[in-house]
Every structure is written in C-alpha cells, then in structure tokens.
Amino acid sequence: MCCEKRVLQAGRDGLQERGHWGSKLEFLLAVAGNIVGLGNVWRFPYLCYKNGGGAFLVPYVVFAVTCGVPLFLLETTIGQHTQEGGISCWRKICPLAEGIGYGGQLIMLYSCMTYIIILSWALFYFILSFNYTLPWSTCDNYWNTVDCVDVTTIATRNHTNHTKETLAATEFWERRVLKLSGGIEDIGSIRWELLLCLVAMWVICYFCIWKGVKSTGKVVYFTATFPYVMLLVLLIRGLTLPGARQGVEFYLLPELSRLSDPQVWLEAGSQILFSYSVGVGTLTVLGSYNTQSNNCYKDCLWLCLLNSCTSVVAGFAVFSVLGFMAKQLGVPIAEVAESGPGLAFIAYPQAVAMMPLPQVWSICFFILIILLGLDTQFVGMEAVMTSFSDIFPTVMRRAGRRERFLLLYCLMCFLLQLVMMTEGGMYIFQIFDYYACNGACVLFLCVFESLAAGWIFGAERLFGIIADMTGERANPFFKVCWLYLTPLVSLGSVIYSLIEYTPLTFNRWYVYPSWAYVMGWIMALSSILMVPGWALYKLSTATGNLSQRLCQLSRPEPRGGLPDKKIKRDRALQDITEEDLE
C-alpha cells in the first residue's frame, strides 16, 4: 500500500499519521546520538592499545569501508525508501528475508535489557559524586578490607611487596555497588539503591520517546550535543595532567606486527558493527522518518566519519587520564588500562579521585556516560516501538495505544531485569552481554542482510533508488561491497569467531556452570535462527510449487515506497496513476 493511500485511509479510520522528523537536523542528531555511544569511550580506546595502537586503525578502516559504511547506507536507504520499520521494510523489498527484522528486534530487546543496567550504575556513581569525599577514594568505609589502598597512600606504597592489595575503587565497585556474590548460583538479595536508579532511568527513557519522533526529535538536541561538551572538557583536562603524553603514546604507538593476528581483525570488525549500529534495524527506523527527498547518501558518509572521529578523540581523553594514573601509581599503563565497566567504574573513577577537585571531574565523566548511553537506549526502544507499530498500524496508531504499549514494554523489560539487580546479577548481566548481544549474532544478520538486499532485491535497483531519492548516483564501490565484500568479510569473521570461541569467565577466575553456557547459546541462536526459521515458515504457508513460492517471496512489493511531493514536483514524475494509488 503506498504512502498517499495510507495517509488518507488513516484519516478515515481515525488513525494517527506515522509522521516525519521535524527537520533534517533532528534526524542527524538522532542517528549521531544512537551510533556515538559507550563503545566509543570505553571499548575503542582499549581495543586500540591492546591490538597494536595506531596499527589497529588499519583493520578498523578496512572494516569500516567494506562493511560499516555500506551497511549503514543500505539500511538507511531501505528505511527511507519503504517508510517502514525494521521488520515490515523487508515485506516490501524481500518477504523471504523478513526474519532479519525479527532477529534484529530480538537483539535490540536483549540490548535494551543490558544497556540500561549500565546507565543505572552510572547514575548511582553520579549521585555519590556530590559527596564531600568520593567514597571510592578512601579505605575507611564499612565495605573495605585490610588489603584496601586509598589515594592518599597509593603513590608511596611498595607495590611489589603487596601483591594482595586492592584499589579503593575496585572494592567500592565489587563490595559496595554490586555487593558481588560468589557465583551465579548465589543470587542473593536485590540491591535496592541500584533498583531505584534503574527505575529512574526507565522513567527518563519512557518520556523521551513516548510521543514518537515528536518527542525524540526534540530530546536529541540536548542528549546528542551535550556529550561533546563534556568530552571536550575531559579531553582538555586530561591532556594537561602529568603523564598524559605517555598515556597518549601508549594509546597510539603503532605495533605493526599485530596486523598478522586474525583476532585483531575480528575485534576491529566487531567494533565497527556495534559502533555503527548496523544489522539490528535501528538505522532503518530512523531513516524511515525522513522525507523521500532527503539526501541519505551524504548523510551516511558524514555520520560514519563523525562516529569514527569521536572514537579516536575519546581515546585521547581516556588514555591521557590513564597515563596520569599510571604515573601516580608508578606502574606501567598496561596495568591500569581497562575496557567496558572496568574502565568506567574502576579505572577512571580511581584516576579522577587523584585529581584536584575530584568531584567536578567525576560529575562531568558520569554525565558523559549517562548521556551517551541514554541516546543509544531510547533510540533502540524507539526502533522496537516503530517496528511493531508498522506491523500492526490499525491497532498501534490509535490515540493512547503507543503510550500504553511502550509502558508495557518498559515494565516487561524491568521485571526481567530484576534478577540482574541482585548480588549475583553481574554474572547474569555478563551472559547476556557475551552471548545474546554477541558480535557474531550481528555479523550473521549482516551476512543475510547484504545477500537479501544485494542479490535478491538487487544492488542495481538499490542504486536506482538512491539516485531517485537524492538526485545523485552513489559510488559504484558500494555495489561491489553489497554483492561481494560485505557478505564475504562478515561470513569470514563469523567463522573465525566460532573457531576461536572461548567460554565466558568472570574476572578470569570464575567458571560458569554448564547450564549457564547452555542458556547463553540459546539466547545467541534465538536471533540467528529467526532468519531461516521465518523463511521456512513463509515457504510452507505460501501457495504453488517450491519454485513459484521462492519467486513470489523474493519479489519486492510493487512500488514499495513512493516519492513524496517534493520529488514529484522537482523531477516531474508523471507515472503515478490512479491504479498505483489503489
């Protein structure tokens, strides 16, 4: 059904219109807020130093050019062309591949459940940053042990004689914030303070998107721009600290021999996919709210460049501070460099506690973490809401229905998260993060996506769509990527990740029970199997012989997206007949 008819029908049936971004800037800020997230701050810098410093930029750029940017353009184009969410868009261009949309939404569900947990931790740290003395800077608290070392004595201790000593920030994280139990078998009680922080984050996310793009488009003016102010403040402060130069050199000093390690290339590919937010349908949803005259081609190129540049700059901000911390401790930088929660909730807070006016820098840092994560979280929620609203438009687009469904979605995720708010919740959190939101799952979806769009729908047809919408032809290299490079590189990465698979451990010492690994693999396979499972279901319910069914399910819906009034006016498209509108 075409856009014009859908709008007219919506008016007759009392349905609300789907809507568009209020301006092009809203779209750009929403996408920027989605793709520039926590991974840019706490994962990319760590991967860069760990995998050869400046040499890591070689595989990073290769994967960005062959997979990241082509898939970014592909998904945005499909969304803008079909004006549909992450699931129903595939009904219009390749019904056989609709399982890609369902698989992506399932990964988004897992991600929404884990990502907001990190925001609740950050909010807890942010609140305690207003204390006269930062609680992770001293060892005279009830949760500390005799092995604790605080910032007042840490520089004078002889570390070689105190192998059991523990940083105050580490004890605060493990014994105060998480109150970590002995294993996943010992769930323990709920951490009520963290639970209240989690409730607050869900309330914020709900009201950021409860009115759809009308509210989301306004919120991103702040949430997508203010993190850059905080990042600039932290960057300037970090570069002025003693030891900052050594930290930056450690971050970027090339180690070309690491390029021969396939693991380096795999981690570069995984970082690109997560950082560019491809494979899960988020970009499709954001692009679907554009008018069809929007130049998505140029937008994609600039947004990808912004994302990668932010990652590099964030590395300077992080490693300048870690260089300062290493100098204060008198240890190599490698001993203080962390990734993920270890960086955000142990290493960086400990370094901040050693600075003058530590409360100021702690507040700035956790504002940065909260806003970076908040954008990604509520845009992911918006992607899920839009995708299901487009599947059931007559139900979801009535007054008040979206708000109620969003509330139900938030409550469902919150109830499922309660187990992660316990003393053993960190063990469950890591299973979700390691298996359910695994890079291999996203890589699988990217393989199917590029094959369905490039080979079944047609790379040449995609080129024509981009030309119709933007008025310019894309670089032919993208066609080569969609047809060959992207699926081959993604599939190769998947195969290698399976070959090099190592079971999850916690803090390098705790080994999970067998049932936990089984649960993890079930979650990992749940999104991947959506693609072949849905294809088999559609083939079994279609009519005709197998060849006819395949042909029918591989054929795009006639005129899956119609040009808007601007394109019709500018390009004088006279071929839209009354039959087309019907």
Order of alpha helices (4+ residues) and beta strands (2+ residues): alpha-alpha-alpha-alpha-alpha-alpha-alpha-alpha-beta-beta-alpha-alpha-alpha-alpha-alpha-alpha-alpha-alpha-alpha-alpha-alpha-alpha-alpha-alpha-alpha-alpha-alpha-beta-beta-alpha-alpha-alpha-alpha-alpha
